[in-house]
């Protein structure tokens, strides 16, 4: 499965999620499918960073595009979430905030822990501490700005970046891990990620409240597991690519939110 296929899956499942969430009385029917989208988008962002991380000019350009998307996406997200109820506009932020913080986390990782010349991945203890502190700060920043997926949203991007780094030969898309090992690591990582997410979602509550959140959103967990399966089949290849499709993929997120928000307003939702 190449990047082109994953891009299509990400866009389709995201729209499916939002159709269910904003147009159905029982959104869980479709929104569980939407749980596939965020991990796939996160993987593709991590892959893009790996491809260009040595080119500072392209890296700066990519970061600039993400910043623009954060600014452009937010009004569309607010319109879709709360219509013209401006009082609720700061309750949550678009996923572009997650991706921005995740991208900064990858940049910090690349600065503190670049791949060595012989392909090994040594990290001295002081830099390990610095990385942990940076990741904690990034998660806290996402939580304080009311980013989706609370503290763990950017961590998923960073985690998938590490997954790509250690599972493949340096500088290539060829895996050194077997498919089974990749799937096991992805499923285990997603379980850890979701456990923290629901713990925070429960208000850092006791085990009973934490478990209630997990039971309530069990279909969301199923969606993430499907995402893990799809990602495990990713072959590291680009697949079909063109300028028009790249632009479509880049701007699809904000444009579709403005469209859904406008439709909701017209329907009085």
C-alpha positions in Angstrom: 0.0 0.0 0.0 1.6 3.3 -1.1 1.2 6.9 0.1 -1.3 7.7 -2.6 -3.7 5.0 -1.4 -3.3 6.1 2.2 -4.0 9.7 1.2 -7.3 8.7 -0.4 -8.2 6.6 2.7 -7.4 9.5 5.0 -9.6 12.0 3.1 -12.5 9.6 2.6 -12.6 8.4 6.2 -12.3 12.0 7.5 -15.3 13.1 5.5 -17.2 10.0 6.6 -16.5 10.9 10.2 -17.8 14.5 9.8 -20.9 13.4 7.8 -21.8 11.1 10.7 -20.9 13.6 13.4 -22.8 16.6 12.0 -25.7 15.1 10.0 -26.7 11.9 11.9 -28.6 11.6 15.2 -26.4 8.6 16.1 -23.0 9.6 14.8 -21.1 6.6 16.2 -22.4 4.6 13.2 -19.9 6.5 10.9 -17.6 8.3 13.2 -15.8 5.1 14.2 -14.7 4.9 10.6 -13.3 8.4 11.0 -10.9 7.2 13.7 -8.9 5.8 10.8 -8.1 9.2 9.4 -6.0 10.9 12.1 -3.4 8.1 12.5 -3.0 7.9 8.7 -2.6 11.6 8.3 -0.1 11.5 11.2 1.9 8.8 9.4 2.0 10.7 6.1 3.1 13.8 7.9 6.0 11.9 9.5 6.9 10.3 6.2 7.0 13.7 4.5 9.3 15.0 7.2 11.7 12.1 6.9 11.9 12.6 3.1 12.8 16.3 3.4 14.4 16.7 6.8 17.9 17.2 5.4 16.7 20.0 3.0 16.4 23.0 5.3 14.7 25.1 2.5 12.0 22.5 1.9 11.6 21.9 5.6 11.0 25.6 6.2 8.6 25.8 3.4 6.7 22.7 4.7 6.5 24.3 8.2 5.2 27.5 6.7 2.5 25.6 4.9 1.4 23.9 8.1 1.3 27.3 9.9 -0.9 28.7 7.1 -3.1 25.7 7.3 -3.5 26.1 11.1 -4.6 29.7 10.5 -6.9 29.0 7.6 -8.4 25.8 9.1 -9.4 27.2 12.4 -12.4 29.4 11.3 -13.7 26.5 9.2 -13.3 24.1 12.1 -15.1 26.6 14.4 -17.9 27.1 11.9 -18.3 23.3 11.5 -18.2 22.7 15.3 -20.3 25.6 16.6 -21.8 27.5 13.7 -22.1 31.2 14.7 -21.9 30.5 18.4 -18.6 32.4 18.9 -18.6 31.7 22.7 -17.6 28.1 22.0 -14.8 28.8 19.4 -12.0 28.3 22.0 -13.4 25.0 23.3 -11.3 23.0 20.9 -8.9 23.5 18.0 -8.6 21.8 14.6 -6.3 18.9 14.1 -3.8 21.1 12.3 -2.7 22.3 15.8 -1.9 18.6 16.6 0.1 18.4 13.4 1.9 21.6 14.0 3.1 20.5 17.5 3.9 17.1 16.2 6.0 18.6 13.4 7.9 20.7 16.0 8.4 17.5 18.0 10.0 15.8 14.9 12.2 18.8 14.4 13.4 18.7 18.0 14.0 14.9 17.6 16.0 15.4 14.4 18.1 18.1 16.1 18.9 16.1 19.2 19.0 12.7 17.8 20.0 12.7 14.1 20.8 9.4 12.4 24.6 8.8 12.7 26.8 8.1 9.8 26.9 4.4 10.3 23.1 4.2 10.5 22.8 3.6 14.3 20.5 5.6 16.5 22.5 6.4 19.6 21.1 8.9 22.0 23.2 10.0 25.0 21.4 10.2 28.4 21.4 14.1 28.5 19.7 14.2 25.1 17.2 11.5 26.2 16.2 13.7 29.1 15.9 16.8 26.8 13.7 14.8 24.4 11.4 13.6 27.2 11.1 17.2 28.5 10.4 18.5 24.9 7.7 15.9 24.3 6.1 16.6 27.6 6.1 20.3 26.9 4.6 19.7 23.4 1.8 17.5 24.8 1.1 20.1 27.6 1.0 22.9 25.0 -1.5 20.9 22.9 -3.6 20.3 26.0 -3.6 23.9 27.1 -4.6 25.2 23.7 -7.5 22.7 23.6 -6.1 20.7 20.7 -8.0 17.6 19.7 -6.8 14.3 21.3 -5.6 16.4 24.3 -2.0 15.7 25.3 -1.4 12.7 23.0 -2.3 14.2 19.6 1.2 15.4 18.8 2.7 12.3 20.5 1.1 10.1 17.9 2.9 12.0 15.1 6.2 11.8 17.0 5.6 8.1 17.7 4.9 7.2 14.1 8.0 9.2 13.1 10.1 7.0 15.4 8.3 3.9 14.1 9.4 4.8 10.5 12.9 5.6 11.7 13.6 2.3 13.5 11.6 -0.1 11.3 13.4 0.8 8.0 16.8 1.0 6.6 18.2 4.5 7.0 17.6 6.7 3.9 15.2 4.2 2.3 11.7 2.9 2.5 12.8 -0.7 2.8 11.7 -2.3 6.1 14.1 -4.3 8.3 11.1 -5.4 10.5 8.8 -8.1 9.4 5.1 -7.3 8.7 4.1 -9.1 11.9 6.5 -7.1 14.1 5.3 -3.8 12.5 1.7 -4.6 13.2 2.4 -5.7 16.8 4.4 -2.5 17.5 1.6 -0.3 15.9 -1.2 -2.0 17.8 0.7 -1.9 21.1 1.6 1.8 20.5 -2.0 2.7 19.7 -3.2 0.9 22.8 -0.8 2.9 24.9 -1.8 6.1 23.1 -5.5 5.5 23.6 -5.1 4.5 27.2 -3.5 7.9 28.0 -6.1 9.7 25.8 -9.1 8.2 27.7 -7.4 8.7 31.0 -7.1 12.4 30.3 -10.6 12.5 28.7 -12.0 11.0 32.0 -10.6 14.1 33.8 -7.6 12.1 35.1 -10.2 10.2 37.0 -10.2 6.9 38.8 -10.1 3.5 37.1 -14.0 3.2 36.9 -14.4 6.5 35.0 -11.4 5.6 32.8 -13.0 2.3 31.9 -16.4 4.0 31.3 -14.8 6.2 28.7 -13.1 3.2 27.0 -16.4 1.3 26.9 -18.3 4.3 25.6 -15.9 4.8 22.7 -15.0 1.2 22.0 -15.8 1.7 18.3 -13.3 4.5 18.2 -10.7 2.0 19.4 -11.7 -0.4 16.6 -11.2 2.4 14.1 -7.6 3.0 15.4 -6.9 -0.7 15.2 -7.9 -0.7 11.5 -5.7 2.3 11.0 -2.8 0.3 12.6 -3.5 -2.6 10.2 -3.5 -0.3 7.1 -0.3 1.5 8.2 1.4 -1.9 8.7 0.9 -2.5 4.9 2.5 0.8 3.9 5.4 0.1 1.6 7.1 3.4 1.8 6.5 4.2 -1.9 4.8 7.4 -3.2 2.5 5.9 -5.8 0.6 8.2 -8.1 1.6 11.8 -7.7 0.9 15.1 -9.4 0.7 18.8 -8.5 -3.1 18.9 -8.7 -3.5 16.0 -6.3 -0.9 17.3 -3.9 -2.8 20.6 -3.8 -6.1 18.8 -3.3 -4.6 16.8 -0.4 -3.1 19.8 1.2 -6.2 22.0 1.1 -8.9 19.3 1.4 -8.9 19.6 5.2 -9.9 23.2 5.5 -12.1 23.4 2.4 -14.3 20.5 3.4 -14.8 22.0 6.9 -16.0 25.3 5.4 -18.3 23.4 3.1 -19.8 21.3 6.0 -20.1 24.3 8.2 -21.9 26.2 5.5 -24.3 23.3 4.9 -25.0 23.0 8.6 -25.9 26.7 8.7 -28.2 26.4 5.8 -29.9 23.4 7.4 -30.2 25.2 10.7 -28.0 22.6 12.6 
